[in-house]
Amino acid sequence: MRHVIFGGDGFVGRHLAPKLVAEGEEVVVADIAKSDLPHYRKARHVNCDVTDRASVQAVGLKADDMVYNLSAKMLSPIQVRAKRHEFFWPVNYHGTEHIMQAMGKVGAPRLVHFTTDMIYGHTVTWPMTEDHPVAPLGEYGQSKWETEKLAAEWRQRGMNISLFRPRLIIGPGRLGILAKLFKLIDWNLPVPMIGSGRNPYQFISVFDCAEAARLAWKAGVPNEAYNLGSLNPPPVRKLLGDLVRHAGSKSFLVPTPGWAVKRTLDMLDWMNMPIMDPEQYLIADEDCVLDVSKGERQLGWVPKYRDEDMLIAAYDEYRASKAGETPAANHVPAE
């Protein structure tokens, strides 16, 4: 079987592609970028801009292809309010639309598509199962939710689509918003928390995400949505406290009134000086924990990596990069 990975040179794709290659599968990476990755010795790269319908059609999908859509614009770098729609929608929504149309044109019936837990918005029930109410808080979550509606339409036409809703994905080579946290710790500065820090914070490893995509293929691409997150996430206070101790920093954690910090961040956002995206800070002190048991029941997927280990590994990678060192290729995933 041929596996076509749109956005396959990106974060999750560069871990999924070698998994499939190792199983002896034919792999095509369709991406606008091409990195110097070892799996390209056996995988083929096709230049593709998912925002361009003709470019997606030119990939040359076939009816028996297994397709993955990993292309996306993320919440980092932070965008000002006026630019968020034009930043997220061309790739997240229209790119997905182009891929599904290209699949429909040739009768390719199998798709694994990554969306986000940000479609849920504020926590209504805890832990969040896949039937949690959907109410995105911004353009990123909304753009992803609209792709799930597209998926529902194509399912009615006979397509099998497995949807994955990950928490914040972390792993080698991607720091994102964590870089700001690591700078505070390096500079021995206070680390403010939004709220008391008693609520848990959940990550998901890029390695666990790649394995979920592989298992969806193995399971016949169920027409289902699956949450992706770690097991037993610790409170923010413990997560950050352990990191500060690991770093040997003199930083200390500062609890804050969550409502006051959010209103301040709202004002900065309104002034086009955002420090965080509203989709991040508006839920920062809530119990946003995904129930991931459905993936285990239906796919046999169980996340392997702990939040504490992932965050510490992320910091170690950050320090190594600052020192001009290259972290070990097999280290625990970092953001």
Kinemage of the C-alpha trace (Angstrom):
@kinemage 1
@onewidth
@group {chain A} dominant
@subgroup {mainchain}
@vectorlist {calphas} color= white
{ca met a 1} P 0.000 0.000 0.000
{ca arg a 2} L 1.125 3.540 -0.714
{ca his a 3} L 0.964 6.045 2.163
{ca val a 4} L 0.700 9.732 1.232
{ca ile a 5} L 1.472 12.128 4.087
{ca phe a 6} L 0.451 15.747 3.505
{ca gly a 7} L 2.568 17.950 5.752
{ca gly a 8} L 4.799 14.929 6.206
{ca asp a 9} L 7.983 16.957 6.543
{ca gly a 10} L 6.520 18.661 9.609
{ca phe a 11} L 6.546 17.759 13.266
{ca val a 12} L 4.431 14.594 13.452
{ca gly a 13} L 5.132 13.548 9.870
{ca arg a 14} L 8.860 13.212 10.353
{ca his a 15} L 8.150 10.551 12.979
{ca leu a 16} L 5.272 8.844 11.177
{ca ala a 17} L 7.103 8.476 7.846
{ca pro a 18} L 10.031 6.417 9.203
{ca lys a 19} L 7.581 4.191 11.123
{ca leu a 20} L 5.839 3.327 7.867
{ca val a 21} L 9.121 2.947 5.968
{ca ala a 22} L 10.343 0.541 8.652
{ca glu a 23} L 7.296 -1.633 7.978
{ca gly a 24} L 8.260 -1.859 4.314
{ca glu a 25} L 5.495 0.479 3.152
{ca glu a 26} L 5.764 2.841 0.178
{ca val a 27} L 5.736 6.396 1.546
{ca val a 28} L 5.186 9.683 -0.283
{ca val a 29} L 5.747 12.907 1.674
{ca ala a 30} L 3.761 15.779 0.145
{ca asp a 31} L 5.030 19.016 1.640
{ca ile a 32} L 6.179 22.478 0.664
{ca ala a 33} L 9.396 21.831 2.626
{ca lys a 34} L 11.981 19.072 2.477
{ca ser a 35} L 14.401 18.498 5.339
{ca asp a 36} L 17.584 16.449 5.361
{ca leu a 37} L 15.970 13.440 7.011
{ca pro a 38} L 17.308 9.874 6.721
{ca his a 39} L 13.964 8.305 5.807
{ca tyr a 40} L 14.073 10.126 2.445
{ca arg a 41} L 16.499 7.440 1.340
{ca lys a 42} L 13.425 5.224 1.042
{ca ala a 43} L 10.517 7.706 1.043
{ca arg a 44} L 9.706 9.969 -1.900
{ca his a 45} L 9.147 13.714 -1.536
{ca val a 46} L 6.651 15.619 -3.678
{ca asn a 47} L 6.519 19.399 -3.473
{ca cys a 48} L 3.002 20.400 -2.481
{ca asp a 49} L 1.356 23.552 -1.190
{ca val a 50} L -1.958 22.475 0.316
{ca thr a 51} L -3.378 26.000 -0.009
{ca asp a 52} L -3.234 25.527 -3.796
{ca arg a 53} L -5.871 23.108 -5.098
{ca ala a 54} L -3.903 22.421 -8.281
{ca ser a 55} L -0.787 21.621 -6.264
{ca val a 56} L -2.698 19.043 -4.229
{ca gln a 57} L -4.231 17.521 -7.358
{ca ala a 58} L -0.735 17.280 -8.882
{ca val a 59} L 0.388 14.897 -6.110
{ca gly a 60} L -1.445 12.228 -8.084
{ca leu a 61} L -3.457 10.405 -5.462
{ca lys a 62} L -4.668 6.897 -6.299
{ca ala a 63} L -7.784 5.056 -5.196
{ca asp a 64} L -5.913 2.611 -2.965
{ca asp a 65} L -3.743 5.229 -1.191
{ca met a 66} L -3.716 5.600 2.582
{ca val a 67} L -3.761 9.372 3.167
{ca tyr a 68} L -2.708 11.402 6.217
{ca asn a 69} L -3.256 15.124 6.667
{ca leu a 70} L -0.721 16.570 9.102
{ca ser a 71} L -0.458 20.019 7.484
{ca ala a 72} L -1.428 22.837 9.836
{ca lys a 73} L -0.736 26.325 11.085
{ca met a 74} L -0.301 26.288 14.859
{ca leu a 75} L -0.730 28.821 17.689
{ca ser a 76} L 2.974 29.656 17.526
{ca pro a 77} L 4.123 32.204 16.467
{ca ile a 78} L 1.465 34.335 18.153
{ca gln a 79} L -0.613 36.392 15.702
{ca val a 80} L -2.381 39.711 16.289
{ca arg a 81} L -6.171 39.522 16.160
{ca ala a 82} L -6.547 41.046 12.704
{ca lys a 83} L -4.258 38.479 11.093
{ca arg a 84} L -5.499 35.288 12.732
{ca his a 85} L -8.114 34.348 10.161
{ca glu a 86} L -5.791 34.796 7.192
{ca phe a 87} L -3.029 32.931 9.063
{ca phe a 88} L -4.956 29.802 10.068
{ca trp a 89} L -7.678 29.215 7.490
{ca pro a 90} L -5.760 28.834 4.185
{ca val a 91} L -3.824 25.819 5.489
{ca asn a 92} L -6.038 24.425 8.243
{ca tyr a 93} L -9.394 24.603 6.485
{ca his a 94} L -8.858 25.149 2.762
{ca gly a 95} L -5.833 22.853 2.700
{ca thr a 96} L -7.927 20.084 4.247
{ca glu a 97} L -10.739 20.808 1.805
{ca his a 98} L -8.337 20.487 -1.136
{ca ile a 99} L -7.009 17.143 0.136
{ca met a 100} L -10.490 15.709 0.634
{ca gln a 101} L -11.574 16.915 -2.806
{ca ala a 102} L -8.512 15.304 -4.397
{ca met a 103} L -9.286 12.057 -2.573
{ca gly a 104} L -12.907 12.190 -3.646
{ca lys a 105} L -11.925 12.757 -7.277
{ca val a 106} L -9.963 9.479 -7.457
{ca gly a 107} L -12.049 7.510 -4.958
{ca ala a 108} L -9.395 7.265 -2.235
{ca pro a 109} L -11.432 6.295 0.845
{ca arg a 110} L -9.010 6.357 3.797
{ca leu a 111} L -7.826 9.471 5.673
{ca val a 112} L -6.192 10.126 9.050
{ca his a 113} L -6.639 13.800 9.922
{ca phe a 114} L -5.287 15.741 12.915
{ca thr a 115} L -7.405 18.532 14.404
{ca thr a 116} L -7.028 19.819 17.995
{ca asp a 117} L -8.491 19.709 21.482
{ca met a 118} L -8.930 23.469 21.115
{ca ile a 119} L -12.261 22.762 19.421
{ca tyr a 120} L -13.737 22.115 22.894
{ca gly a 121} L -13.135 25.600 24.305
{ca his a 122} L -13.905 25.979 28.008
{ca thr a 123} L -14.111 22.868 30.166
{ca val a 124} L -17.727 21.806 30.675
{ca thr a 125} L -17.282 18.211 31.823
{ca trp a 126} L -14.125 16.639 33.243
{ca pro a 127} L -12.288 14.700 32.026
{ca met a 128} L -13.145 15.622 28.445
{ca thr a 129} L -14.392 12.748 26.314
{ca glu a 130} L -14.804 12.970 22.560
{ca asp a 131} L -18.480 13.955 22.971
{ca his a 132} L -17.599 17.031 25.051
{ca pro a 133} L -19.468 20.162 23.860
{ca val a 134} L -17.671 22.037 21.088
{ca ala a 135} L -17.214 25.812 21.386
{ca pro a 136} L -13.868 27.058 19.962
{ca leu a 137} L -12.481 30.262 21.476
{ca gly a 138} L -10.652 31.575 18.413
{ca glu a 139} L -9.708 31.226 14.778
{ca tyr a 140} L -7.344 28.289 15.269
{ca gly a 141} L -9.868 26.069 17.024
{ca gln a 142} L -12.662 27.206 14.719
{ca ser a 143} L -10.649 26.446 11.592
{ca lys a 144} L -10.001 22.940 12.895
{ca trp a 145} L -13.619 22.374 13.935
{ca glu a 146} L -14.779 23.300 10.433
{ca thr a 147} L -12.514 20.570 9.037
{ca glu a 148} L -14.315 18.071 11.252
{ca lys a 149} L -17.572 19.220 9.666
{ca leu a 150} L -15.985 18.627 6.257
{ca ala a 151} L -15.032 15.152 7.430
{ca ala a 152} L -18.653 14.461 8.394
{ca glu a 153} L -19.766 15.415 4.878
{ca trp a 154} L -17.195 13.178 3.190
{ca arg a 155} L -18.032 10.293 5.502
{ca gln a 156} L -21.578 10.453 4.164
{ca arg a 157} L -20.094 9.977 0.701
{ca gly a 158} L -18.356 6.785 1.778
{ca met a 159} L -14.986 8.021 3.031
{ca asn a 160} L -13.410 6.589 6.200
{ca ile a 161} L -11.819 9.362 8.275
{ca ser a 162} L -10.115 8.954 11.647
{ca leu a 163} L -9.847 12.269 13.500
{ca phe a 164} L -7.267 12.973 16.190
{ca arg a 165} L -7.597 15.795 18.732
{ca pro a 166} L -4.234 16.231 20.480
{ca arg a 167} L -3.301 18.382 23.449
{ca leu a 168} L -0.117 20.449 23.112
{ca ile a 169} L 2.248 18.254 21.094
{ca ile a 170} L 5.856 18.330 22.227
{ca gly a 171} L 8.946 16.589 20.950
{ca pro a 172} L 12.454 17.111 19.550
{ca gly a 173} L 13.001 20.273 17.554
{ca arg a 174} L 9.945 22.267 18.526
{ca leu a 175} L 9.901 24.707 21.435
{ca gly a 176} L 7.008 27.038 20.661
{ca ile a 177} L 5.652 28.933 23.656
{ca leu a 178} L 7.847 26.939 26.058
{ca ala a 179} L 10.866 29.006 25.010
{ca lys a 180} L 9.452 31.943 27.014
{ca leu a 181} L 9.133 29.767 30.115
{ca phe a 182} L 12.662 28.408 29.741
{ca lys a 183} L 14.111 31.923 29.446
{ca leu a 184} L 12.505 32.935 32.745
{ca ile a 185} L 13.988 29.880 34.432
{ca asp a 186} L 17.419 30.462 32.901
{ca trp a 187} L 17.373 34.074 34.079
{ca asn a 188} L 16.301 33.032 37.622
{ca leu a 189} L 13.169 35.166 37.276
{ca pro a 190} L 9.769 34.555 38.904
{ca val a 191} L 7.517 32.229 36.914
{ca pro a 192} L 3.918 33.482 36.996
{ca met a 193} L 1.090 30.962 36.779
{ca ile a 194} L -2.415 31.792 35.603
{ca gly a 195} L -4.346 30.869 38.713
{ca ser a 196} L -3.159 28.781 41.656
{ca gly a 197} L -1.353 26.112 39.640
{ca arg a 198} L -3.418 23.368 41.278
{ca asn a 199} L -5.059 22.376 37.993
{ca pro a 200} L -3.358 19.701 35.872
{ca tyr a 201} L -1.624 20.394 32.564
{ca gln a 202} L -1.512 17.735 29.871
{ca phe a 203} L 0.908 17.327 26.960
{ca ile a 204} L 1.163 14.653 24.295
{ca ser a 205} L 4.408 13.350 22.814
{ca val a 206} L 4.988 13.638 19.077
{ca phe a 207} L 6.053 9.980 19.180
{ca asp a 208} L 2.704 8.971 20.686
{ca cys a 209} L 0.903 11.008 18.004
{ca ala a 210} L 2.778 9.250 15.203
{ca glu a 211} L 1.968 5.874 16.729
{ca ala a 212} L -1.735 6.791 16.961
{ca ala a 213} L -1.776 7.596 13.234
{ca arg a 214} L -0.101 4.279 12.428
{ca leu a 215} L -2.540 2.337 14.591
{ca ala a 216} L -5.528 4.032 12.936
{ca trp a 217} L -4.289 2.677 9.596
{ca lys a 218} L -3.781 -0.771 11.124
{ca ala a 219} L -7.321 -0.668 12.563
{ca gly a 220} L -8.858 0.042 9.155
{ca val a 221} L -9.295 3.815 9.656
{ca pro a 222} L -12.373 3.897 11.917
{ca asn a 223} L -14.888 6.672 11.333
{ca glu a 224} L -14.249 8.051 14.811
{ca ala a 225} L -12.635 10.952 16.677
{ca tyr a 226} L -9.940 10.293 19.279
{ca asn a 227} L -8.433 12.456 21.997
{ca leu a 228} L -4.646 12.354 22.303
{ca gly a 229} L -3.069 13.248 25.623
{ca ser a 230} L -0.805 11.890 28.341
{ca leu a 231} L -1.939 9.766 31.261
{ca asn a 232} L -2.257 11.176 34.793
{ca pro a 233} L -1.060 14.743 34.105
{ca pro a 234} L 0.330 16.443 37.244
{ca pro a 235} L -0.722 19.851 38.608
{ca val a 236} L 0.927 22.851 36.956
{ca arg a 237} L 2.620 23.715 40.250
{ca lys a 238} L 4.341 20.320 40.434
{ca leu a 239} L 5.175 20.257 36.720
{ca leu a 240} L 6.910 23.645 36.855
{ca gly a 241} L 8.414 23.124 40.294
{ca asp a 242} L 10.123 19.923 39.171
{ca leu a 243} L 11.483 21.745 36.129
{ca val a 244} L 12.904 24.607 38.195
{ca arg a 245} L 14.638 22.129 40.490
{ca his a 246} L 15.998 20.152 37.551
{ca ala a 247} L 17.389 23.343 36.033
{ca gly a 248} L 19.067 24.376 39.305
{ca ser a 249} L 17.359 27.737 38.917
{ca lys a 250} L 16.522 30.274 41.609
{ca ser a 251} L 13.183 30.972 39.942
{ca phe a 252} L 10.060 30.593 42.051
{ca leu a 253} L 6.440 30.079 41.097
{ca val a 254} L 3.989 32.937 41.517
{ca pro a 255} L 0.281 32.092 41.753
{ca thr a 256} L -1.969 34.857 40.445
{ca pro a 257} L -5.693 35.671 40.359
{ca gly a 258} L -6.616 33.957 37.113
{ca trp a 259} L -9.420 36.383 36.232
{ca ala a 260} L -7.132 39.418 36.620
{ca val a 261} L -4.374 37.941 34.470
{ca lys a 262} L -6.862 36.984 31.770
{ca arg a 263} L -8.336 40.484 31.664
{ca thr a 264} L -4.813 41.938 31.397
{ca leu a 265} L -4.000 39.560 28.561
{ca asp a 266} L -7.322 40.470 26.938
{ca met a 267} L -6.310 44.127 27.029
{ca leu a 268} L -2.895 43.404 25.532
{ca asp a 269} L -4.587 41.360 22.821
{ca trp a 270} L -7.002 44.212 22.085
{ca met a 271} L -3.992 46.570 21.825
{ca asn a 272} L -2.396 44.200 19.266
{ca met a 273} L 0.387 43.311 21.717
{ca pro a 274} L -0.481 39.662 22.459
{ca ile a 275} L 1.745 37.661 24.799
{ca met a 276} L -0.386 34.534 24.456
{ca asp a 277} L -3.246 33.586 22.195
{ca pro a 278} L -6.663 33.805 23.911
{ca glu a 279} L -7.215 30.135 23.086
{ca gln a 280} L -4.257 29.399 25.371
{ca tyr a 281} L -4.771 31.712 28.338
{ca leu a 282} L -8.568 31.588 28.604
{ca ile a 283} L -8.409 27.917 29.643
{ca ala a 284} L -5.028 27.992 31.414
{ca asp a 285} L -6.464 27.582 34.930
{ca glu a 286} L -9.154 25.069 33.982
{ca asp a 287} L -9.067 21.292 34.375
{ca cys a 288} L -8.505 20.692 30.655
{ca val a 289} L -7.691 17.003 30.721
{ca leu a 290} L -8.577 14.742 27.816
{ca asp a 291} L -9.933 11.257 28.410
{ca val a 292} L -7.879 9.104 26.036
{ca ser a 293} L -9.397 5.723 26.865
{ca lys a 294} L -11.306 5.485 23.572
{ca gly a 295} L -8.027 5.247 21.662
{ca glu a 296} L -6.959 2.352 23.849
{ca arg a 297} L -10.269 0.539 23.480
{ca gln a 298} L -10.562 0.883 19.717
{ca leu a 299} L -6.985 1.223 18.459
{ca gly a 300} L -4.867 -0.332 21.201
{ca trp a 301} L -3.159 3.050 21.618
{ca val a 302} L -1.676 3.896 25.021
{ca pro a 303} L 0.525 7.011 25.470
{ca lys a 304} L 4.007 6.115 26.695
{ca tyr a 305} L 5.486 9.434 27.795
{ca arg a 306} L 4.927 11.352 31.053
{ca asp a 307} L 4.398 15.111 31.122
{ca glu a 308} L 7.201 15.634 33.660
{ca asp a 309} L 9.726 13.783 31.499
{ca met a 310} L 8.630 15.561 28.327
{ca leu a 311} L 8.980 19.024 29.845
{ca ile a 312} L 12.390 18.319 31.384
{ca ala a 313} L 13.612 16.837 28.098
{ca ala a 314} L 12.334 19.945 26.321
{ca tyr a 315} L 14.351 22.137 28.670
{ca asp a 316} L 17.456 19.994 28.226
{ca glu a 317} L 17.139 20.303 24.459
{ca tyr a 318} L 16.728 24.068 24.815
{ca arg a 319} L 19.888 24.275 26.931
{ca ala a 320} L 21.813 22.059 24.503
{ca ser a 321} L 20.808 24.223 21.564
{ca lys a 322} L 21.878 27.360 23.451
{ca ala a 323} L 25.253 25.732 24.069
{ca gly a 324} L 25.571 24.714 20.429
{ca glu a 325} L 25.276 21.022 21.221
{ca thr a 326} L 23.187 18.400 19.427
{ca pro a 327} L 20.870 16.434 21.720
{ca ala a 328} L 20.847 12.653 21.475
{ca ala a 329} L 18.496 11.417 18.767
{ca asn a 330} L 16.801 8.922 21.078
{ca his a 331} L 16.120 11.259 24.000
{ca val a 332} L 12.711 11.601 25.584
{ca pro a 333} L 10.604 14.012 23.502
{ca ala a 334} L 10.937 17.720 24.080
{ca glu a 335} L 8.775 20.600 22.855
